[in-house]
């Protein structure tokens, strides 16, 4: 499954900041805030239907929550920050304070390739790319570790032998007998068995570009830099088809506006640019850009400080593993912990270990900083079916909800700055948005079958206020993500309401959360399995259309109470269908890499 030969796929170019773009965004944001406040004041004080408060109040509450989400987004994007890329690091004294002339030495860098059940050919591609890394200083010790959590050391002849794979490529092999703590447990064990000053975390499919280390290690000249995250760029996003390819009529490629236009591009909504190049990159100004696991570089001293300062809390979070003391590289820190043959790791045993650990380091008394690097420095493989997408994103949702209901809730935990609290909380808030999105999706259906309007009158005053509010909201989001396509992301933000709601219910019910890894090969494409996950979306579209045609019949029969209410809800209904459309089509998308 080598990707070496494919020269037609190129990473996205990160958006460029400029003063005039920032000022346009800020101007539109200020106007939107005033318009939004005016609109919601009118909705709460003037427009509610007193005869249907059961419908009116949930709807205006949902609109209010959407407005609050927009305010959090504006704060997140208000002022971007970009650090100047610095020269790669050669000596320890360049990244650590208090290193005397006699104590200095060349830097040590460890690369952890974490694997659980991924196929050998995928892992081997990652190893090959890691072996091709370039660095200008030969004396810098770069060690690669294959961290196998699947016990594939040859003990079972029928299974792939990852120990032999590591020997073949002359890298280190680490394995543990039990999978306690999911990926975090795997990282914690590797952490204690190594001693690199900088640690690179790679997933089984994280194929780094040759200059990955050259571009990222220089940031650690800032002595408080705890980690740097590179964007996770998916190289295998479904490209869609042109009209010429679909119809077989080549003349479509000669029509202006249609040439190169593709139907079904990114049909699974897995393009991550808006998250890394938009949301996380703008959080640099708040020092709230959290680590996303793969493609990140970490300072060992920051992780050790977390262990020492948060030992009791890490023990409570069950981030403890057995380990033979003879395997421990940093015995000084190990003895300070005094855990008698066990280790406590800096990576929290949690299905969202990356964000959880990031938050705890940001809250540490050392006041560490982080940075979201703008340029793509590695490529990864994405889920190829809607089932794989939903399973992966459900894990993110469950982890985020679990964080909110923990002691490390960013609104409550000590040590965070106000900006960091808002940055982390915006991520959590976006998952709770599933509640008010569900209300928006159901509202036209409720009207169509009850003929009960949620507001007093769908008159000119309403249309003017509502359209101005919606238009400005769209303009602000577009200006915030200047140069990034946001259409598919918005569609899947709305379409994701169901898996987010299910994840919330699961956490509230206290059910056990499992770490579901995403298959990178041989994904099943059984439509029935996918339909079970997207059935609510089909049900909403069916009920919406049924209600629409029922109201058309009532209008034709002269029995409809309000034509203006029908027009408003019809526009709303088809707006909902437009946003649900991609996930319906993705249900029938066959896995293809």
Long-range contacts (C-beta under 8 A, 24 or more apart in sequence): 1-121, 1-122, 1-125, 1-521, 1-593, 2-125, 3-125, 3-207, 3-235, 3-379, 6-235, 9-235, 11-233, 11-375, 11-376, 11-379, 12-233, 12-273, 12-277, 12-376, 14-231, 14-277, 14-281, 14-374, 14-375, 14-376, 15-277, 15-278, 15-481, 15-482, 15-483, 15-484, 16-483, 17-80, 17-82, 21-479, 21-482, 22-79, 22-80, 24-479, 25-77, 25-476, 25-479, 25-480, 25-482, 26-78, 28-472, 28-475, 28-476, 28-479, 29-74, 29-78, 29-476, 31-472, 32-70, 32-74, 32-472, 32-473, 32-475, 32-476, 33-71, 33-74, 35-468, 35-469, 35-472, 36-67, 36-70, 36-469, 36-472, 36-473, 38-465, 39-465, 39-466, 39-468, 39-469, 40-64, 40-67, 42-465, 43-455, 46-456, 47-455, 47-456, 47-462, 48-455, 48-456, 49-452, 49-453, 49-454, 49-455, 49-456, 51-452, 52-452, 52-453, 52-454, 55-443, 55-446, 55-450, 55-452, 55-454, 56-454, 56-455, 58-439, 59-439, 59-440, 59-443, 59-454, 60-454, 61-436, 61-439, 62-435, 62-436, 62-437, 62-439, 62-440, 63-436, 65-433, 65-435, 65-436, 66-433, 66-436, 68-429, 69-426, 69-429, 69-430, 69-433, 70-473, 70-476, 72-422, 72-425, 72-426, 72-429, 73-426, 73-476, 73-477, 73-480, 74-476, 74-480, 75-422, 75-426, 76-279, 76-282, 76-283, 76-286, 76-422, 76-423, 76-426, 77-278, 77-282, 77-480, 78-285, 79-285, 80-281, 80-282, 80-284, 80-285, 81-284, 81-285, 82-284, 82-374, 83-219, 83-222, 83-284, 83-371, 85-215, 85-218, 85-219, 86-218, 86-219, 86-221, 87-218, 88-135, 88-136, 88-137, 88-213, 88-214, 88-217, 88-218, 89-140, 89-198, 89-217, 89-218, 89-220, 89-221, 90-137, 90-139, 90-140, 92-197, 94-220, 94-221, 95-197, 95-198, 95-220, 95-221, 95-223, 95-299, 96-197, 96-223, 96-301, 97-223, 106-137, 106-139, 106-140, 106-141, 107-137, 107-140, 107-141, 107-197, 107-198, 107-217, 108-140, 108-141, 108-143, 108-195, 108-196, 108-197, 108-198, 109-140, 109-141, 109-142, 109-143, 109-196, 109-197, 109-198, 109-199, 109-200, 109-213, 109-217, 110-143, 110-145, 110-190, 110-194, 110-195, 110-196, 110-198, 110-199, 110-200, 111-142, 111-143, 111-144, 111-145, 111-199, 111-200, 111-202, 112-145, 112-147, 112-187, 112-190, 112-194, 112-199, 112-200, 112-201, 112-202, 113-144, 113-145, 113-146, 113-147, 113-202, 113-203, 113-204, 113-206, 114-147, 114-149, 114-183, 114-186, 114-187, 114-201, 114-202, 114-203, 114-204, 115-146, 115-147, 115-148, 115-149, 115-150, 115-162, 115-204, 116-149, 116-150, 116-179, 116-183, 116-186, 116-204, 116-517, 117-150, 117-517, 118-204, 118-205, 118-517, 118-520, 118-521, 119-160, 119-520, 119-521, 119-522, 120-160, 120-162, 120-165, 121-521, 122-204, 122-205, 122-381, 122-520, 122-521, 123-162, 123-165, 123-204, 123-205, 124-165, 124-169, 125-205, 125-207, 126-202, 126-203, 126-204, 126-205, 126-206, 126-207, 127-165, 127-166, 127-169, 127-171, 128-169, 129-207, 129-208, 129-209, 129-378, 130-171, 130-202, 130-208, 131-169, 131-171, 132-210, 133-208, 133-210, 133-212, 133-213, 134-210, 134-211, 134-213, 134-214, 135-213, 135-214, 136-214, 141-196, 142-213, 143-171, 143-172, 143-194, 143-196, 144-171, 144-172, 145-171, 145-172, 145-173, 145-174, 145-190, 145-194, 146-171, 146-172, 146-173, 146-174, 147-174, 147-175, 147-186, 147-187, 147-189, 147-190, 148-173, 148-174, 148-175, 149-175, 149-176, 149-179, 149-183, 149-185, 149-186, 151-175, 151-177, 176-321, 180-321, 180-349, 181-318, 181-319, 181-321, 181-345, 181-347, 181-349, 182-349, 182-350, 182-351, 182-353, 182-515, 183-293, 183-347, 183-353, 183-515, 184-319, 184-345, 184-347, 184-348, 184-349, 184-350, 184-353, 184-357, 185-319, 185-321, 185-345, 185-347, 185-349, 187-345, 187-347, 187-353, 188-319, 188-321, 188-343, 188-344, 188-345, 188-346, 188-347, 188-349, 189-321, 189-323, 189-343, 189-345, 191-300, 191-303, 191-345, 191-346, 191-347, 192-323, 192-327, 192-328, 192-329, 192-330, 192-334, 192-343, 192-345, 193-323, 193-327, 193-328, 193-329, 194-329, 195-300, 195-329, 195-330, 196-300, 197-299, 197-300, 197-301, 198-297, 198-298, 198-299, 198-300, 199-297, 199-298, 199-300, 199-303, 200-296, 200-297, 200-298, 201-293, 201-294, 201-295, 201-296, 201-297, 201-298, 202-294, 202-295, 202-378, 203-293, 203-294, 203-380, 204-520, 205-380, 205-381, 205-520, 206-232, 206-294, 206-295, 206-378, 206-379, 206-380, 207-235, 207-378, 207-379, 207-380, 208-295, 208-377, 208-378, 209-376, 209-377, 209-378, 209-379, 211-377, 212-377, 212-378, 213-297, 215-373, 215-375, 215-377, 216-297, 216-373, 216-377, 217-297, 219-371, 219-373, 220-297, 220-299, 222-369, 224-366, 224-367, 224-368, 224-369, 225-299, 225-368, 225-369, 225-370, 225-371, 226-298, 226-299, 226-302, 226-361, 226-368, 226-369, 226-370, 227-291, 227-296, 227-297, 227-298, 227-299, 227-302, 227-358, 227-361, 227-370, 227-371, 228-296, 228-297, 228-370, 228-371, 228-372, 228-373, 229-276, 229-280, 229-289, 229-290, 229-291, 229-292, 229-295, 229-296, 229-370, 229-371, 229-372, 229-373, 230-295, 230-296, 230-297, 230-373, 230-375, 230-376, 230-377, 230-378, 231-272, 231-273, 231-276, 231-277, 231-295, 231-372, 231-373, 231-374, 231-375, 231-376, 231-377, 232-272, 232-276, 232-292, 232-294, 232-295, 232-378, 232-380, 233-272, 233-273, 233-376, 233-378, 233-379, 233-380, 234-270, 234-271, 234-272, 234-379, 234-380, 234-381, 234-382, 235-379, 235-380, 235-381, 236-381, 236-382, 236-384, 236-593, 237-265, 237-266, 237-268, 237-270, 237-271, 237-382, 238-264, 238-265, 238-266, 238-267, 238-268, 238-384, 238-589, 238-592, 239-265, 240-264, 240-265, 240-266, 240-267, 264-585, 264-589, 265-488, 266-488, 267-582, 267-585, 267-586, 267-589, 268-382, 268-383, 268-384, 268-385, 268-386, 268-389, 268-586, 268-589, 269-389, 269-488, 269-489, 269-491, 269-492, 269-495, 269-582, 269-583, 269-586, 270-382, 270-383, 270-389, 271-485, 271-488, 271-489, 273-484, 273-485, 274-481, 274-484, 274-485, 274-486, 274-489, 276-372, 277-374, 277-484, 278-480, 278-481, 278-484, 280-372, 281-372, 281-374, 282-480, 283-372, 283-423, 284-371, 284-372, 285-419, 286-417, 286-419, 286-420, 286-422, 286-423, 287-362, 287-369, 287-370, 287-417, 287-419, 287-420, 288-362, 288-370, 288-419, 288-420, 288-422, 288-423, 288-424, 289-370, 289-371, 289-372, 289-423, 290-354, 290-355, 290-358, 290-359, 290-362, 290-370, 290-424, 290-427, 291-354, 291-355, 291-357, 291-358, 291-370, 292-354, 292-355, 293-353, 293-354, 294-378, 294-380, 295-377, 295-378, 295-380, 296-354, 302-361, 302-364, 302-366, 302-368, 303-346, 303-347, 303-361, 304-330, 304-333, 304-346, 305-364, 305-366, 305-368, 306-346, 306-357, 306-360, 306-361, 306-364, 307-333, 307-337, 307-344, 307-345, 307-346, 308-333, 308-336, 308-337, 309-364, 309-365, 309-366, 310-360, 310-364, 311-337, 311-344, 313-360, 313-407, 314-344, 314-345, 314-346, 314-348, 315-339, 315-344, 317-348, 317-349, 317-350, 318-349, 319-344, 319-345, 319-346, 319-347, 319-348, 319-349, 320-344, 320-345, 321-345, 350-399, 350-402, 350-403, 351-395, 351-398, 351-399, 351-402, 351-513, 351-514, 351-515, 352-395, 352-396, 352-398, 352-399, 352-400, 352-402, 352-403, 355-399, 355-400, 355-403, 355-424, 355-427, 356-399, 356-403, 356-408, 359-403, 359-408, 359-410, 359-413, 359-416, 359-424, 360-408, 362-415, 362-416, 362-420, 363-408, 363-413, 363-414, 363-415, 363-416, 363-420, 364-415, 365-415, 381-520, 381-593, 383-518, 383-519, 383-523, 384-523, 384-591, 384-592, 384-593, 385-523, 385-524, 385-525, 385-530, 385-589, 385-590, 385-591, 386-530, 386-533, 386-534, 386-583, 386-586, 386-587, 386-589, 387-523, 387-524, 387-529, 387-530, 387-533, 388-518, 388-519, 388-523, 388-591, 389-586, 390-499, 390-533, 391-516, 391-518, 392-516, 392-518, 393-496, 393-499, 394-499, 394-502, 394-503, 394-516, 395-515, 395-516, 397-431, 397-499, 397-500, 397-503, 397-504, 398-503, 398-506, 398-507, 398-513, 399-513, 400-427, 400-428, 400-431, 401-428, 401-431, 401-503, 401-504, 401-507, 402-507, 402-513, 403-428, 404-428, 405-507, 430-493, 431-500, 431-503, 431-504, 432-504, 433-493, 433-497, 433-500, 434-496, 434-497, 434-498, 434-500, 434-501, 434-504, 435-501, 435-504, 437-493, 437-494, 437-497, 438-497, 438-501, 440-576, 441-494, 441-497, 441-540, 441-576, 441-580, 442-540, 443-569, 443-572, 444-544, 444-547, 444-569, 444-570, 444-572, 444-573, 444-576, 445-540, 445-543, 445-544, 445-547, 445-573, 447-547, 447-565, 447-569, 448-544, 448-546, 448-547, 448-548, 448-550, 448-551, 448-569, 448-573, 449-547, 449-550, 451-551, 451-554, 451-560, 451-561, 451-562, 453-562, 453-565, 457-564, 458-562, 458-564, 458-565, 458-567, 458-568, 459-564, 462-568, 463-568, 488-582, 490-579, 491-578, 491-579, 491-580, 491-581, 491-582, 491-583, 492-582, 492-583, 494-576, 494-579, 494-580, 495-537, 495-579, 495-580, 495-582, 495-583, 498-533, 498-534, 498-536, 498-537, 499-533, 521-593, 523-591, 524-591, 525-589, 525-590, 525-591, 527-587, 527-588, 530-586, 530-587, 530-588, 531-587, 534-583, 534-584, 534-586, 534-587, 537-580, 537-583, 537-584, 538-584, 538-587, 540-576, 540-580, 541-577, 541-580, 541-584, 544-573, 544-576, 544-577, 545-573, 545-577, 547-573, 548-573
